[in-house]
Each structure stands twice: as C-alpha cells, then as structure tokens.
Amino acid sequence: MASSNQHFIAGFDMGGTKMRAAILAPGFKAVARAECKTKNIAAPQAGVERVAALVNEALDDARRQYPDAQLAGLGLAIPGPINPARGLVHELPNIGWKNVPLAKLMEKALGAPVALVTSAWHMPRAMHLCAGIKLDAIACPADYLLTAGAGEGALAWLRFELGAFECSSKAIRERAGRILLIKNAAPK
C-alpha cells in the first residue's frame, strides 16, 4: 500500500447516457474510476448529489492504494453551453437544466475547487449562445480529437468504418445545432 500526502484531482464526464469519474494522482495517472447511468437528475440538486457521490466513490477507491489522498479539485465536463469563468451551466437540453451555478454547488458538496469545461464539439455553439446573452465566456474545450495519418482530417468522419459512425453522428448533431441557431437568430 503506497502512502501519499499529495493532492489528487478528479475528472468527471457528465454524458447524456453515462456519468464517469476518475481520480488522477500527481503526474495525471488515473488510479480509480467510477461510473453510473445519467438518470433521475432533472433537478440540479439531484445531479450535484449524484456527481458528488460518484467522485467520492472513486476517491474512496483511490484511498485503498493512497490512504492519505486528498481531493485538490474537480474538472467537470458538461455536454452543453457553459460560462467557465462564472461556473454557470447555461443549458443542458438532454437533462433539462437551465442557468445552474454548478461550480458553486459542486464546490460546496465536495469542499474543493471546480472547473467546468465543455466538449470541443459544442464549443462554437456554446460561445455563440454566450455572446447572444452578453456573457463574456472563456473557451475551455475538452475532448478535441486530433489524429494523424493518411486520409485523416476534416472529412475523416465520412469513412465507412464502425468508429467513423460515432464521428459522423457528432458532426451531424453539431451541424444541426448550428443551423437551428442561425435560423432562430435571424430577424423575424
């Protein structure tokens, strides 16, 4: 059993179907994980409690190997528009949240600082929505996919492979979201 007086960081992915927590040791090595389905969190407080429980479950698991592990902070990936500087979730359509001060609520629940990030797939739309309501957002994209190799690039999602199906699905949803934004932003 290793001993450590160092602080550990939690990473959390709040997806539409699954939520995942990971505890990262110094050096960013994942030492524990926990996951559950994304359900029964329509009320923000229920979501905060579920996130905190999952982070604590993973932290307890990490403490089996690192008994003195302390949570130094949480990076929380959100599938929708946010204002990371204010810790505000503007909207999570797949969950039903609007204007939730999630960072503040999570900091209270965990006793550690929280940073909100959003997927690079959502970033252009998130920045557009923030600008539309006069919020000065700071872009903090996560999970931006960069690949190298023959045939890779902007049209890589068009390949006829199983993995490309997920990329094409993301690309189509993002394009549809942008079209709806443009349509809804047009003068009537």
NUPA-620613 format. One record per residue (C-alpha): chain; x, y, z. Coordinates in Angstrom, 3 decimals. Each point is the difference from the previous one (the first is absolute). Example, Ala and Ser with C-alpha at 12.3 -4.5 7.8 and 13.67 -1.06 7.14 Angstrom:
{chain: A, x: 12.300, y: -4.500, z: 7.800} $
{chain: A, x: 1.370, y: 3.440, z: -0.660} $
This chain:
{chain: A, x: 0.000, y: 0.000, z: 0.000} $
{chain: A, x: 1.508, y: 3.331, z: -1.095} $
{chain: A, x: -0.054, y: 3.074, z: 2.190} $
{chain: A, x: -0.538, y: 3.458, z: -1.380} $
{chain: A, x: -0.541, y: 3.423, z: 1.516} $
{chain: A, x: -0.553, y: 1.463, z: -3.447} $
{chain: A, x: -3.224, y: 1.348, z: -1.349} $
{chain: A, x: -1.931, y: -1.833, z: -2.676} $
{chain: A, x: -2.221, y: 1.420, z: -2.742} $
{chain: A, x: -3.374, y: -1.360, z: -1.077} $
{chain: A, x: -1.192, y: 0.060, z: -3.581} $
{chain: A, x: -3.678, y: -0.418, z: -0.754} $
{chain: A, x: -1.882, y: -0.551, z: -3.252} $
{chain: A, x: -3.726, y: 0.745, z: 0.187} $
{chain: A, x: -1.290, y: -1.698, z: -3.119} $
{chain: A, x: -3.514, y: -0.386, z: -1.290} $
{chain: A, x: -0.123, y: -3.704, z: 0.853} $
{chain: A, x: 2.935, y: -0.569, z: 2.393} $
{chain: A, x: 1.864, y: 1.947, z: 2.653} $
{chain: A, x: 3.616, y: -0.889, z: 0.703} $
{chain: A, x: 2.431, y: 1.059, z: 2.711} $
{chain: A, x: 3.750, y: -0.565, z: 0.089} $
{chain: A, x: 2.532, y: 0.829, z: 2.690} $
{chain: A, x: 3.377, y: 1.131, z: -1.284} $
{chain: A, x: 3.143, y: -0.313, z: 2.082} $
{chain: A, x: 2.810, y: 2.538, z: -0.310} $
{chain: A, x: 1.397, y: -0.424, z: -3.501} $
{chain: A, x: -3.602, y: -0.458, z: -1.269} $
{chain: A, x: -0.027, y: -3.787, z: 0.323} $
{chain: A, x: -3.570, y: -1.297, z: 0.392} $
{chain: A, x: -0.087, y: -2.081, z: 3.182} $
{chain: A, x: -3.755, y: -0.520, z: 0.463} $
{chain: A, x: -3.221, y: 0.225, z: -1.996} $
{chain: A, x: -3.740, y: -0.191, z: 0.574} $
{chain: A, x: -2.969, y: 0.299, z: -2.324} $
{chain: A, x: -3.784, y: -0.135, z: -0.032} $
{chain: A, x: -2.885, y: 0.751, z: -2.331} $
{chain: A, x: -1.136, y: 3.590, z: -0.435} $
{chain: A, x: -3.530, y: -0.169, z: 1.360} $
{chain: A, x: -2.226, y: 1.543, z: 2.658} $
{chain: A, x: 1.923, y: 3.282, z: 0.032} $
{chain: A, x: -2.575, y: 2.375, z: -1.501} $
{chain: A, x: 0.282, y: 2.124, z: 3.154} $
{chain: A, x: 3.458, y: 1.595, z: 0.231} $
{chain: A, x: 0.404, y: -0.941, z: 3.687} $
{chain: A, x: -0.579, y: -3.670, z: -0.884} $
{chain: A, x: 2.713, y: 0.318, z: -2.662} $
{chain: A, x: 2.408, y: 1.618, z: 2.458} $
{chain: A, x: -0.608, y: -2.803, z: 2.479} $
{chain: A, x: 0.521, y: -2.667, z: -2.690} $
{chain: A, x: 3.245, y: 1.609, z: -1.240} $
{chain: A, x: 1.316, y: 0.408, z: 3.554} $
{chain: A, x: -0.867, y: -3.620, z: 0.855} $
{chain: A, x: 1.789, y: -1.300, z: -3.091} $
{chain: A, x: 3.100, y: 2.146, z: 0.624} $
{chain: A, x: 0.076, y: -1.143, z: 3.632} $
{chain: A, x: -0.417, y: -3.641, z: -1.073} $
{chain: A, x: 3.030, y: 0.311, z: -2.289} $
{chain: A, x: 1.959, y: 1.903, z: 2.681} $
{chain: A, x: -0.751, y: -2.728, z: 2.559} $
{chain: A, x: 1.287, y: -2.556, z: -2.493} $
{chain: A, x: 3.178, y: 2.052, z: -0.527} $
{chain: A, x: 0.537, y: 0.136, z: 3.771} $
{chain: A, x: 0.413, y: -3.779, z: 0.057} $
{chain: A, x: 3.330, y: 0.563, z: -1.723} $
{chain: A, x: 0.655, y: 3.576, z: 1.231} $
{chain: A, x: -1.552, y: 0.251, z: 3.494} $
{chain: A, x: 0.879, y: 3.679, z: 0.455} $
{chain: A, x: -1.369, y: 1.115, z: -3.384} $
{chain: A, x: -1.749, y: 3.362, z: 0.152} $
{chain: A, x: -2.193, y: 1.507, z: -2.707} $
{chain: A, x: 1.678, y: 3.153, z: -1.349} $
{chain: A, x: -2.626, y: 0.795, z: -2.625} $
{chain: A, x: -2.464, y: -1.237, z: -2.577} $
{chain: A, x: -0.107, y: 0.519, z: -3.759} $
{chain: A, x: -3.616, y: -0.500, z: -1.060} $
{chain: A, x: -0.729, y: -0.553, z: -3.717} $
{chain: A, x: -3.490, y: 1.196, z: -0.929} $
{chain: A, x: -1.848, y: -0.851, z: -3.270} $
{chain: A, x: -1.283, y: 3.487, z: -0.718} $
{chain: A, x: 0.620, y: 3.742, z: 0.176} $
{chain: A, x: 1.719, y: 1.261, z: 3.140} $
{chain: A, x: 1.753, y: 3.050, z: 1.355} $
{chain: A, x: 3.116, y: -1.503, z: 1.588} $
{chain: A, x: 1.108, y: 3.310, z: 1.524} $
{chain: A, x: -3.260, y: 0.193, z: 1.975} $
{chain: A, x: -0.480, y: -3.741, z: 0.437} $
{chain: A, x: -3.427, y: 0.253, z: -1.597} $
{chain: A, x: -1.734, y: -2.636, z: -2.117} $
{chain: A, x: -2.256, y: 1.895, z: -2.396} $
{chain: A, x: -1.932, y: -2.957, z: -1.315} $
{chain: A, x: 0.146, y: -3.787, z: -0.040} $
{chain: A, x: -2.817, y: -0.963, z: -2.375} $
{chain: A, x: 0.498, y: -3.748, z: 0.485} $
{chain: A, x: -0.447, y: 0.423, z: 3.767} $
{chain: A, x: -2.262, y: 3.042, z: 0.209} $
{chain: A, x: 2.204, y: 2.417, z: 1.950} $
{chain: A, x: 0.081, y: 3.737, z: -0.664} $
{chain: A, x: 2.194, y: 2.648, z: 1.640} $
{chain: A, x: 1.421, y: -2.238, z: 2.737} $
{chain: A, x: 2.976, y: 1.294, z: 2.054} $
{chain: A, x: 1.485, y: -3.486, z: -0.111} $
{chain: A, x: 3.594, y: 0.833, z: 0.975} $
{chain: A, x: -1.153, y: 1.727, z: 3.190} $
{chain: A, x: -2.377, y: -2.849, z: 0.896} $
{chain: A, x: 2.688, y: -2.628, z: -0.654} $
{chain: A, x: 2.630, y: 1.914, z: 1.979} $
{chain: A, x: -2.370, y: 0.048, z: 2.955} $
{chain: A, x: -0.733, y: -3.734, z: -0.356} $
{chain: A, x: 3.640, y: -1.080, z: -0.400} $
{chain: A, x: 1.921, y: 2.655, z: 1.917} $
{chain: A, x: 2.371, y: 0.479, z: -2.952} $
{chain: A, x: 0.243, y: 2.388, z: -2.962} $
{chain: A, x: -1.896, y: -0.926, z: -3.167} $
{chain: A, x: 0.682, y: 0.969, z: -3.622} $
{chain: A, x: -2.655, y: -0.487, z: -2.675} $
{chain: A, x: 0.966, y: -0.968, z: -3.543} $
{chain: A, x: -2.057, y: -0.889, z: -3.034} $
{chain: A, x: 0.638, y: -2.213, z: -2.961} $
{chain: A, x: 1.823, y: 1.490, z: -2.972} $
{chain: A, x: -2.931, y: -1.267, z: -2.076} $
{chain: A, x: -2.278, y: 2.411, z: 1.878} $
{chain: A, x: 2.436, y: 2.922, z: 0.337} $
{chain: A, x: -0.966, y: 2.098, z: -3.076} $
{chain: A, x: -3.683, y: -0.288, z: 0.891} $
{chain: A, x: 0.706, y: 0.640, z: 3.702} $
{chain: A, x: 2.019, y: 3.137, z: -0.773} $
{chain: A, x: -2.755, y: 1.236, z: -2.347} $
{chain: A, x: -2.670, y: -0.485, z: 2.667} $
{chain: A, x: 2.114, y: 1.764, z: 2.631} $
{chain: A, x: 0.625, y: 2.951, z: -2.318} $
{chain: A, x: -3.718, y: 0.163, z: -0.781} $
{chain: A, x: -0.828, y: 0.598, z: 3.663} $
{chain: A, x: 2.943, y: 2.387, z: 0.509} $
{chain: A, x: 2.172, y: -2.391, z: 2.042} $
{chain: A, x: 3.754, y: 0.277, z: -0.273} $
{chain: A, x: 0.816, y: -3.728, z: -0.113} $
{chain: A, x: 3.468, y: -1.511, z: -0.014} $
{chain: A, x: 0.316, y: -2.977, z: -2.354} $
{chain: A, x: 1.236, y: -3.152, z: 1.774} $
{chain: A, x: -0.626, y: -2.816, z: -2.485} $
{chain: A, x: 0.594, y: -3.616, z: 0.920} $
{chain: A, x: 0.236, y: -3.238, z: -2.014} $
{chain: A, x: 1.027, y: 1.663, z: -3.250} $
{chain: A, x: 1.025, y: -2.854, z: -2.278} $
{chain: A, x: 3.265, y: 0.412, z: -1.874} $
{chain: A, x: 1.213, y: -2.888, z: -2.071} $
{chain: A, x: 2.793, y: -0.427, z: -2.484} $
{chain: A, x: 0.371, y: -2.319, z: -2.900} $
{chain: A, x: -1.029, y: -0.499, z: -3.573} $
{chain: A, x: -3.569, y: 1.001, z: -0.685} $
{chain: A, x: -0.456, y: 1.722, z: 3.355} $
{chain: A, x: -1.219, y: 3.547, z: 0.363} $
{chain: A, x: -3.192, y: 1.975, z: -0.317} $
{chain: A, x: -1.777, y: -2.704, z: -2.011} $
{chain: A, x: 1.192, y: -2.991, z: 2.066} $
{chain: A, x: -3.531, y: -0.510, z: 1.333} $
{chain: A, x: -1.136, y: -1.043, z: -3.498} $
{chain: A, x: 1.946, y: -3.297, z: 0.081} $
{chain: A, x: -1.984, y: -3.225, z: -0.180} $
{chain: A, x: 1.232, y: -1.416, z: 3.301} $
{chain: A, x: -1.734, y: -0.690, z: 3.284} $
{chain: A, x: 2.015, y: 2.648, z: 1.913} $
{chain: A, x: -0.798, y: 2.614, z: -2.632} $
{chain: A, x: -3.718, y: -0.468, z: 0.682} $
{chain: A, x: 0.387, y: 1.689, z: 3.403} $
{chain: A, x: 1.938, y: 2.884, z: -1.577} $
{chain: A, x: -2.626, y: 0.463, z: -2.707} $
{chain: A, x: -2.748, y: -0.043, z: 2.606} $
{chain: A, x: 1.747, y: 2.760, z: 1.963} $
{chain: A, x: 0.640, y: 2.036, z: -3.139} $
{chain: A, x: -3.619, y: -0.255, z: -1.137} $
{chain: A, x: -1.381, y: 0.986, z: 3.433} $
{chain: A, x: 2.365, y: 2.961, z: 0.242} $
{chain: A, x: -0.870, y: 1.190, z: -3.509} $
{chain: A, x: -3.720, y: -0.310, z: 0.801} $
{chain: A, x: 0.524, y: 2.020, z: 3.178} $
{chain: A, x: 1.780, y: 2.751, z: -1.933} $
{chain: A, x: -2.750, y: 0.106, z: -2.645} $
{chain: A, x: -2.642, y: 0.362, z: 2.717} $
{chain: A, x: 1.998, y: 2.801, z: 1.631} $
{chain: A, x: 0.299, y: 1.880, z: -3.261} $
{chain: A, x: -3.693, y: -0.509, z: -0.767} $
{chain: A, x: -1.067, y: 1.127, z: 3.500} $
{chain: A, x: 2.374, y: 2.996, z: -0.019} $
{chain: A, x: -1.320, y: 1.339, z: -3.340} $
{chain: A, x: -2.199, y: 3.111, z: 0.223} $
{chain: A, x: -3.703, y: -0.805, z: -0.292} $
